[in-house]
Amino acid sequence: SNIKEDDIKMKTAKTFLNKLYGGDMKSLVLNFAKNEELNNKEIEELRDILNDISKK
């Protein structure tokens, strides 16, 4: 089911984040951004998502 798949993805992502970045999401995003792995559209989309989250 979709919910189970989403749960598995989230658990895997958290494990990855914890192992490689000590659980620090900011470091993960900055690492990708500094290495030009994110294009301008992706950066703008992330900015929009973060703005939406901060409004809650």
C-alpha positions in Angstrom: 0.0 0.0 0.0 1.0 3.6 -0.5 1.1 4.4 3.2 3.4 1.5 4.0 5.7 2.5 1.1 5.8 6.1 2.4 6.7 4.9 5.9 9.5 2.8 4.5 10.8 5.7 2.5 10.7 8.0 5.5 12.5 5.5 7.8 15.2 4.9 5.2 15.7 8.7 4.7 16.0 9.3 8.4 18.5 6.5 8.7 20.5 8.0 5.8 20.3 11.4 7.4 21.4 10.2 10.8 24.3 8.1 9.5 25.8 10.6 7.1 24.8 14.0 8.6 24.2 13.3 12.2 20.5 14.0 11.7 21.2 17.5 10.5 18.9 18.2 7.6 20.5 21.7 7.0 23.9 20.1 6.4 22.4 17.7 3.9 20.7 20.4 1.9 23.7 22.7 2.0 26.0 19.9 0.8 23.8 19.3 -2.2 23.4 23.0 -2.9 27.1 23.8 -2.6 28.0 21.0 -4.9 25.5 22.4 -7.5 23.3 19.3 -7.3 20.2 21.5 -7.0 19.1 23.7 -10.0 17.4 27.0 -9.5 13.9 25.6 -10.0 14.6 23.0 -7.3 15.9 25.7 -4.9 12.8 27.8 -5.5 10.6 24.8 -4.9 12.4 24.0 -1.6 12.1 27.7 -0.6 8.3 27.6 -1.2 8.0 24.4 0.8 10.0 25.8 3.7 7.9 29.0 3.6 4.7 27.0 3.7 6.0 25.0 6.7 7.1 28.1 8.6 3.6 29.6 8.2 2.0 26.7 10.0 
